Amino acid sequence: MKAMKIFNYIMSAFACVMLASCMGDSYDEPDLKQSPYGNNGINEENIISIAQLKEMYKTNILTSYSYAQVTEDLKIKGVVTGNDISGNIYNEVPIQDETGAIIIAVAQGGIYGYLPVGTEIIVSLKDLYVGNYGKQAEVGVPTTNSSGSTYVGRMSRMLWNDHFKITGVMKNVEPELFADGATGAATTWNIDADGGKLGVIKNVSIRNVTPQSVYAEPSGKTSVSWYFNEFKGTSIMIYNSPYCDFASKVLPQGKCNITGIVKRYNNYWEIIIRDENDVEEL
């Protein structure tokens, strides 16, 4: 009996060795440059700048409810400047290069898990659409709202997965100065070209706040806009979602610097805070 067990052990070991030998190359070490997310088959050919893309589709971007399909093999390369880690950015991927920024509309949550801020990606544009939402340049697919109007909206998770590649490069994008309350000067940003960039508004205080004022009412269903004492009117605002995880936090009472994705909404500027660390109290 003991001899039979020894024989079985030997045969099992022999079978394992033979199986491993037969597997050969299929069990090579994984290529660490290959990301488990996106489409690793996308190459770096035919890359244009974001500014070039926006110029090519300028009419569609600046005309409400206008969009056009990209029929050429064009790509853009940019760095992710924000994600949905706090819930204030939702179903969007803002990316930026040296020439400008654009919003990628994606119907997916948990994007922060695979696209942290600083991730460089390539987006293959062929068969996607370029247009706008409130004249903010966006890439996505035609979407019809409850009023029957069609605009560029969110592509599916599966479609997005086929159209982006993570390059493996991480880059730091410093926020550009949007405006400074200490001078009271209006922003020098171009509302047509600069919408979607990472920016900072300095030395400002939020208008009409009380010790009980919060970023957004968590039990509410609509986003909340807050304006600044240093700038007249309502052309610049902080725009907060009631679903973000800092909605119930109390707003700063004094001066602060605020960083965020500075988007265009028609003729207004919206600062979308990525998380509560984007607000620096002075």
C-alpha positions as a Markdown table, in Angstrom:
| # | Residue | x | y | z |
|---|---|---|---|---|
| 1 | Met | 0.0 | 0.0 | 0.0 |
| 2 | Lys | 2.8 | 2.4 | 0.9 |
| 3 | Ala | 4.6 | 1.6 | -2.3 |
| 4 | Met | 1.4 | 2.4 | -4.3 |
| 5 | Lys | 1.1 | 5.8 | -2.6 |
| 6 | Ile | 4.7 | 6.7 | -3.4 |
| 7 | Phe | 4.1 | 5.6 | -7.0 |
| 8 | Asn | 1.0 | 7.8 | -7.2 |
| 9 | Tyr | 2.9 | 10.8 | -5.8 |
| 10 | Ile | 5.7 | 10.4 | -8.4 |
| 11 | Met | 3.2 | 10.1 | -11.2 |
| 12 | Ser | 1.3 | 13.3 | -10.0 |
| 13 | Ala | 4.6 | 15.2 | -9.8 |
| 14 | Phe | 5.6 | 14.0 | -13.3 |
| 15 | Ala | 2.2 | 15.1 | -14.7 |
| 16 | Cys | 2.6 | 18.6 | -13.2 |
| 17 | Val | 6.0 | 19.0 | -14.7 |
| 18 | Met | 4.8 | 17.8 | -18.2 |
| 19 | Leu | 1.8 | 20.1 | -18.0 |
| 20 | Ala | 3.9 | 23.1 | -17.1 |
| 21 | Ser | 6.3 | 22.3 | -19.9 |
| 22 | Cys | 3.4 | 22.0 | -22.4 |
| 23 | Met | 2.0 | 25.4 | -21.3 |
| 24 | Gly | 5.3 | 27.0 | -22.3 |
| 25 | Asp | 4.9 | 30.6 | -23.5 |
| 26 | Ser | 1.3 | 30.9 | -22.4 |
| 27 | Tyr | 2.5 | 31.3 | -18.8 |
| 28 | Asp | 5.1 | 34.0 | -19.5 |
| 29 | Glu | 5.3 | 36.9 | -17.0 |
| 30 | Pro | 2.6 | 39.5 | -17.7 |
| 31 | Asp | 3.5 | 42.7 | -19.5 |
| 32 | Leu | 3.3 | 45.3 | -16.8 |
| 33 | Lys | 2.9 | 48.0 | -19.5 |
| 34 | Gln | -0.5 | 46.6 | -20.4 |
| 35 | Ser | -3.3 | 48.2 | -18.5 |
| 36 | Pro | -6.3 | 46.0 | -17.5 |
| 37 | Tyr | -8.5 | 49.1 | -18.4 |
| 38 | Gly | -9.1 | 50.5 | -21.8 |
| 39 | Asn | -7.9 | 49.5 | -25.2 |
| 40 | Asn | -4.2 | 48.6 | -25.2 |
| 41 | Gly | -4.3 | 48.3 | -29.0 |
| 42 | Ile | -4.6 | 52.1 | -29.5 |
| 43 | Asn | -1.4 | 53.5 | -31.0 |
| 44 | Glu | 0.1 | 57.0 | -30.9 |
| 45 | Glu | -0.4 | 57.8 | -34.5 |
| 46 | Asn | -2.5 | 60.7 | -35.8 |
| 47 | Ile | -2.5 | 62.6 | -32.5 |
| 48 | Ile | -3.7 | 66.2 | -32.6 |
| 49 | Ser | -3.8 | 68.7 | -29.9 |
| 50 | Ile | -7.0 | 69.5 | -28.0 |
| 51 | Ala | -6.9 | 73.1 | -29.4 |
| 52 | Gln | -6.7 | 71.6 | -32.9 |
| 53 | Leu | -9.7 | 69.4 | -32.2 |
| 54 | Lys | -11.7 | 72.3 | -30.9 |
| 55 | Glu | -10.8 | 74.5 | -33.9 |
| 56 | Met | -11.9 | 71.7 | -36.3 |
| 57 | Tyr | -15.3 | 71.4 | -34.6 |
| 58 | Lys | -15.6 | 75.1 | -33.5 |
| 59 | Thr | -19.0 | 75.6 | -35.1 |
| 60 | Asn | -20.4 | 72.5 | -33.4 |
| 61 | Ile | -19.0 | 73.5 | -30.1 |
| 62 | Leu | -20.3 | 77.0 | -30.1 |
| 63 | Thr | -23.7 | 76.2 | -31.4 |
| 64 | Ser | -26.3 | 74.8 | -28.9 |
| 65 | Tyr | -27.4 | 71.3 | -29.6 |
| 66 | Ser | -24.9 | 70.9 | -32.4 |
| 67 | Tyr | -22.5 | 68.0 | -32.9 |
| 68 | Ala | -20.6 | 66.1 | -35.5 |
| 69 | Gln | -19.2 | 62.6 | -35.8 |
| 70 | Val | -15.4 | 62.2 | -36.1 |
| 71 | Thr | -14.9 | 60.1 | -39.3 |
| 72 | Glu | -11.1 | 60.3 | -39.4 |
| 73 | Asp | -8.6 | 58.3 | -37.4 |
| 74 | Leu | -7.8 | 61.1 | -35.0 |
| 75 | Lys | -6.6 | 60.9 | -31.4 |
| 76 | Ile | -5.9 | 63.3 | -28.6 |
| 77 | Lys | -3.6 | 62.8 | -25.7 |
| 78 | Gly | -4.1 | 64.5 | -22.3 |
| 79 | Val | -3.9 | 64.3 | -18.6 |
| 80 | Val | -6.9 | 63.5 | -16.4 |
| 81 | Thr | -7.4 | 66.6 | -14.1 |
| 82 | Gly | -10.5 | 65.4 | -12.2 |
| 83 | Asn | -12.7 | 62.4 | -11.5 |
| 84 | Asp | -15.7 | 61.3 | -9.5 |
| 85 | Ile | -13.8 | 60.5 | -6.2 |
| 86 | Ser | -16.0 | 62.8 | -4.2 |
| 87 | Gly | -19.1 | 62.7 | -6.4 |
| 88 | Asn | -19.0 | 66.3 | -7.4 |
| 89 | Ile | -17.8 | 65.4 | -10.9 |
| 90 | Tyr | -20.2 | 62.9 | -12.3 |
| 91 | Asn | -20.0 | 60.8 | -15.5 |
| 92 | Glu | -17.3 | 63.0 | -16.9 |
| 93 | Val | -13.5 | 62.8 | -17.5 |
| 94 | Pro | -11.9 | 66.2 | -17.9 |
| 95 | Ile | -8.6 | 66.0 | -19.7 |
| 96 | Gln | -6.0 | 68.7 | -20.6 |
| 97 | Asp | -2.9 | 69.1 | -22.6 |
| 98 | Glu | -0.6 | 72.0 | -23.2 |
| 99 | Thr | -3.1 | 73.7 | -25.5 |
| 100 | Gly | -6.4 | 73.4 | -23.8 |
| 101 | Ala | -9.0 | 71.0 | -22.2 |
| 102 | Ile | -12.1 | 69.1 | -23.1 |
| 103 | Ile | -14.7 | 67.0 | -21.3 |
| 104 | Ile | -15.2 | 63.3 | -22.1 |
| 105 | Ala | -18.8 | 62.3 | -21.2 |
| 106 | Val | -19.0 | 58.7 | -19.9 |
| 107 | Ala | -21.9 | 56.9 | -18.3 |
| 108 | Gln | -19.9 | 55.2 | -15.6 |
| 109 | Gly | -19.3 | 55.6 | -11.9 |
| 110 | Gly | -16.1 | 54.7 | -10.0 |
| 111 | Ile | -13.9 | 56.3 | -12.7 |
| 112 | Tyr | -11.4 | 57.5 | -10.0 |
| 113 | Gly | -10.5 | 53.8 | -9.4 |
| 114 | Tyr | -8.7 | 53.5 | -12.7 |
| 115 | Leu | -8.2 | 57.1 | -13.8 |
| 116 | Pro | -6.7 | 59.0 | -10.8 |
| 117 | Val | -5.8 | 62.6 | -11.3 |
| 118 | Gly | -2.5 | 62.9 | -13.3 |
| 119 | Thr | -3.1 | 59.8 | -15.5 |
| 120 | Glu | -2.1 | 60.4 | -19.1 |
| 121 | Ile | -4.5 | 58.8 | -21.6 |
| 122 | Ile | -5.0 | 58.6 | -25.4 |
| 123 | Val | -8.5 | 59.0 | -26.7 |
| 124 | Ser | -9.3 | 57.5 | -30.1 |
| 125 | Leu | -12.0 | 59.8 | -31.5 |
| 126 | Lys | -13.0 | 58.0 | -34.7 |
| 127 | Asp | -16.8 | 57.3 | -34.6 |
| 128 | Leu | -17.3 | 59.4 | -31.5 |
| 129 | Tyr | -19.0 | 62.8 | -31.6 |
| 130 | Val | -17.7 | 66.3 | -30.7 |
| 131 | Gly | -20.1 | 69.0 | -29.6 |
| 132 | Asn | -21.1 | 70.8 | -26.5 |
| 133 | Tyr | -23.2 | 71.0 | -23.4 |
| 134 | Gly | -23.9 | 74.6 | -22.6 |
| 135 | Lys | -21.2 | 75.5 | -25.1 |
| 136 | Gln | -18.6 | 73.6 | -23.1 |
| 137 | Ala | -16.7 | 71.4 | -25.5 |
| 138 | Glu | -17.4 | 67.7 | -25.0 |
| 139 | Val | -16.7 | 64.3 | -26.6 |
| 140 | Gly | -19.4 | 61.7 | -26.4 |
| 141 | Val | -22.5 | 60.4 | -28.3 |
| 142 | Pro | -25.8 | 61.9 | -29.3 |
| 143 | Thr | -28.2 | 62.0 | -26.3 |
| 144 | Thr | -31.8 | 63.2 | -26.3 |
| 145 | Asn | -33.1 | 64.9 | -23.1 |
| 146 | Ser | -36.7 | 64.9 | -21.7 |
| 147 | Ser | -37.5 | 67.9 | -23.8 |
| 148 | Gly | -36.6 | 66.1 | -27.0 |
| 149 | Ser | -33.4 | 68.1 | -27.7 |
| 150 | Thr | -30.4 | 66.1 | -28.8 |
| 151 | Tyr | -26.8 | 67.0 | -27.7 |
| 152 | Val | -23.5 | 65.3 | -27.1 |
| 153 | Gly | -23.9 | 63.2 | -24.0 |
| 154 | Arg | -22.5 | 60.2 | -22.2 |
| 155 | Met | -21.2 | 57.2 | -24.0 |
| 156 | Ser | -21.6 | 53.7 | -22.6 |
| 157 | Arg | -18.9 | 52.2 | -20.4 |
| 158 | Met | -18.2 | 49.5 | -23.1 |
| 159 | Leu | -17.8 | 52.1 | -25.8 |
| 160 | Trp | -15.5 | 54.2 | -23.7 |
| 161 | Asn | -13.4 | 51.1 | -22.9 |
| 162 | Asp | -12.8 | 50.7 | -26.6 |
| 163 | His | -11.8 | 54.3 | -27.1 |
| 164 | Phe | -9.1 | 55.1 | -24.5 |
| 165 | Lys | -5.7 | 53.9 | -23.6 |
| 166 | Ile | -3.7 | 54.5 | -20.4 |
| 167 | Thr | -0.2 | 55.3 | -21.4 |
| 168 | Gly | 1.4 | 54.5 | -18.0 |
| 169 | Val | 2.7 | 58.0 | -17.6 |
| 170 | Met | 1.7 | 60.2 | -14.7 |
| 171 | Lys | 1.9 | 64.0 | -15.0 |
| 172 | Asn | 1.2 | 66.8 | -12.6 |
| 173 | Val | -1.0 | 69.6 | -14.0 |
| 174 | Glu | -0.7 | 72.8 | -12.0 |
| 175 | Pro | -3.9 | 74.9 | -11.9 |
| 176 | Glu | -3.7 | 78.1 | -13.8 |
| 177 | Leu | -4.8 | 81.4 | -12.2 |
| 178 | Phe | -8.4 | 82.0 | -13.2 |
| 179 | Ala | -8.9 | 85.2 | -11.3 |
| 180 | Asp | -7.7 | 87.0 | -8.1 |
| 181 | Gly | -10.1 | 88.7 | -5.7 |
| 182 | Ala | -7.3 | 90.8 | -4.3 |
| 183 | Thr | -7.1 | 92.8 | -7.6 |
| 184 | Gly | -10.8 | 92.5 | -8.5 |
| 185 | Ala | -9.8 | 92.1 | -12.1 |
| 186 | Ala | -11.9 | 90.0 | -14.4 |
| 187 | Thr | -10.5 | 86.7 | -15.6 |
| 188 | Thr | -8.2 | 86.8 | -18.7 |
| 189 | Trp | -9.4 | 83.3 | -19.7 |
| 190 | Asn | -11.1 | 83.0 | -23.1 |
| 191 | Ile | -14.6 | 81.6 | -22.6 |
| 192 | Asp | -14.4 | 79.8 | -26.0 |
| 193 | Ala | -11.0 | 78.3 | -25.7 |
| 194 | Asp | -10.3 | 77.8 | -22.0 |
| 195 | Gly | -13.4 | 76.1 | -20.7 |
| 196 | Gly | -12.7 | 72.8 | -18.9 |
| 197 | Lys | -9.2 | 73.6 | -17.7 |
| 198 | Leu | -7.9 | 73.2 | -14.1 |
| 199 | Gly | -7.9 | 76.6 | -12.5 |
| 200 | Val | -7.7 | 78.4 | -9.2 |
| 201 | Ile | -9.5 | 81.5 | -8.1 |
| 202 | Lys | -7.6 | 83.3 | -5.3 |
| 203 | Asn | -8.4 | 85.6 | -2.4 |
| 204 | Val | -12.2 | 85.3 | -2.6 |
| 205 | Ser | -15.0 | 85.1 | -0.1 |
| 206 | Ile | -18.3 | 83.5 | -0.7 |
| 207 | Arg | -21.4 | 85.8 | -0.9 |
| 208 | Asn | -24.3 | 85.5 | 1.5 |
| 209 | Val | -22.9 | 82.7 | 3.7 |
| 210 | Thr | -23.9 | 82.2 | 7.3 |
| 211 | Pro | -22.4 | 79.9 | 9.9 |
| 212 | Gln | -25.0 | 77.3 | 8.8 |
| 213 | Ser | -24.3 | 77.5 | 5.1 |
| 214 | Val | -23.2 | 74.3 | 3.5 |
| 215 | Tyr | -21.9 | 73.4 | 0.0 |
| 216 | Ala | -25.2 | 71.8 | -1.0 |
| 217 | Glu | -28.2 | 70.5 | 0.8 |
| 218 | Pro | -27.7 | 66.7 | 0.9 |
| 219 | Ser | -31.4 | 66.0 | 1.0 |
| 220 | Gly | -32.0 | 68.2 | -2.0 |
| 221 | Lys | -32.2 | 67.1 | -5.6 |
| 222 | Thr | -30.6 | 70.1 | -7.4 |
| 223 | Ser | -27.1 | 71.4 | -7.5 |
| 224 | Val | -26.3 | 74.7 | -5.7 |
| 225 | Ser | -24.5 | 77.8 | -7.0 |
| 226 | Trp | -22.5 | 80.1 | -4.8 |
| 227 | Tyr | -21.1 | 83.5 | -5.9 |
| 228 | Phe | -18.2 | 85.7 | -4.7 |
| 229 | Asn | -18.2 | 89.1 | -3.0 |
| 230 | Glu | -15.2 | 90.2 | -5.0 |
| 231 | Phe | -16.9 | 89.8 | -8.4 |
| 232 | Lys | -20.2 | 91.4 | -9.3 |
| 233 | Gly | -23.1 | 89.5 | -10.8 |
| 234 | Thr | -23.5 | 85.8 | -11.3 |
| 235 | Ser | -21.0 | 85.1 | -14.1 |
| 236 | Ile | -18.6 | 83.2 | -11.9 |
| 237 | Met | -19.8 | 80.5 | -9.4 |
| 238 | Ile | -19.0 | 77.5 | -7.4 |
| 239 | Tyr | -21.3 | 74.7 | -8.6 |
| 240 | Asn | -21.9 | 71.9 | -6.2 |
| 241 | Ser | -23.8 | 68.6 | -6.4 |
| 242 | Pro | -26.1 | 67.6 | -3.5 |
| 243 | Tyr | -24.7 | 64.0 | -4.0 |
| 244 | Cys | -21.1 | 64.9 | -3.3 |
| 245 | Asp | -19.6 | 63.5 | -0.1 |
| 246 | Phe | -18.8 | 67.0 | 1.2 |
| 247 | Ala | -22.3 | 68.5 | 0.5 |
| 248 | Ser | -23.1 | 68.9 | 4.2 |
| 249 | Lys | -19.8 | 70.5 | 5.1 |
| 250 | Val | -20.0 | 74.2 | 6.2 |
| 251 | Leu | -18.7 | 76.7 | 3.7 |
| 252 | Pro | -15.7 | 78.9 | 4.6 |
| 253 | Gln | -16.7 | 82.2 | 6.2 |
| 254 | Gly | -13.6 | 84.2 | 5.2 |
| 255 | Lys | -11.1 | 84.5 | 2.4 |
| 256 | Cys | -10.0 | 81.3 | 0.5 |
| 257 | Asn | -8.4 | 80.0 | -2.6 |
| 258 | Ile | -10.6 | 77.6 | -4.6 |
| 259 | Thr | -9.2 | 75.1 | -7.2 |
| 260 | Gly | -11.4 | 73.1 | -9.6 |
| 261 | Ile | -12.4 | 72.3 | -13.1 |
| 262 | Val | -13.5 | 75.6 | -14.5 |
| 263 | Lys | -16.2 | 74.8 | -17.1 |
| 264 | Arg | -18.2 | 77.0 | -19.4 |
| 265 | Tyr | -22.0 | 77.0 | -19.1 |
| 266 | Asn | -23.3 | 79.2 | -21.9 |
| 267 | Asn | -21.9 | 82.7 | -20.9 |
| 268 | Tyr | -21.1 | 81.7 | -17.3 |
| 269 | Trp | -18.1 | 80.1 | -15.5 |
| 270 | Glu | -18.7 | 77.2 | -13.2 |
| 271 | Ile | -15.9 | 76.1 | -10.8 |
| 272 | Ile | -16.4 | 72.4 | -10.1 |
| 273 | Ile | -14.5 | 71.4 | -6.9 |
| 274 | Arg | -13.0 | 67.9 | -7.1 |
| 275 | Asp | -13.0 | 67.3 | -3.4 |
| 276 | Glu | -13.0 | 69.5 | -0.2 |
| 277 | Asn | -9.2 | 69.7 | -0.3 |
| 278 | Asp | -9.6 | 72.1 | -3.3 |
| 279 | Val | -10.8 | 74.8 | -0.9 |
| 280 | Glu | -7.9 | 76.4 | 1.0 |
| 281 | Glu | -9.0 | 78.7 | 3.8 |
| 282 | Leu | -6.6 | 81.7 | 4.3 |
